[in-house]
Amino acid sequence: LDILPAPAAPYADPGDPNRLRVLVEDARHLYDYIIIDTPTIFNHNSLMAILEAEKAFLVTTSDLPSLHLTRKAVNLTDNVGFPKDRLHVLMNRVDKRDGLGVASLEKLFNCGVYASFPNDYFSLDRVVTLGQPLGAETDLGKAIEGVSMRISGKASNKKNPAAAKELKPAFSGA
């Protein structure tokens, strides 16, 4: 595992897209998986990174402003020609009381909802306080493990219900 951290201070200059393309291409030869965590898709570098991706995940929450921005982000990727089958939405901090269904969210986004992560502040607070990793015994841990397995192709939804496309405690902006 190698991590290339973000700069201490963000650059005002959007950067050279060719350098980003070369960096991603070189990394593809060295690693099985490359994860680029971008601040927002509306940033020039973020959009360039997504265009280079084999799969892109937009992370959102169920609050109205986030849902609106996610819909705008999906439309932007569509406008620049990013294939819909490579773009996925991850719902973060889902509360089963929200009553949001996958079908209604997919209709809103015009994009598939890949998975959802439960709102599990208690478990996160505990692991941060203790300085320990989140274990797979929590709902959030199970969901993260399930989505990781699904992304890597090591599990199917039938064998791992935590990775299923359900918006109940299952699994992680725009």
Buried (B, 14 or more C-beta within 10 A) or exposed (E): EEEEEEEEEEEEEEEEBEEBBEBBEEBEEEEEEBEBEBEEBEEEBBBBBBBBBEEBBBBBBBEEEBBEBBBEBBEBBBEEEBEEEEBBBBBBBBBBEBEBEBEEBBEBBEBBBBBBBBBBEEBBEBBEEEEEEBEEEBBBBBBBBBBBBBBEEEBEBEEBEBBBBBBEBBBBBB
